[in-house]
């Protein structure tokens, strides 16, 4: 087997289209953290407290989904 034949057979048949779900989640978390950091730097503890207050319904829904088992 020559070098050209080996590299031609190693290529995947299909390439994934678009960005993976994990990459989207990590990008969303990075944007969220950047916004929280910017709010904390701009408004201090009040910005941090408002960010935490906005996350309460999200955490509540997550706890309910975990409890139900979905």
Secondary structure by P-SEA (a helix, b strand, c coil): ccaaaaaaaaccccccccccaaaaaaaaaaaaaaaaaaaaaaccaaaaaaaaaaaaaaaaaaaaaaaacc
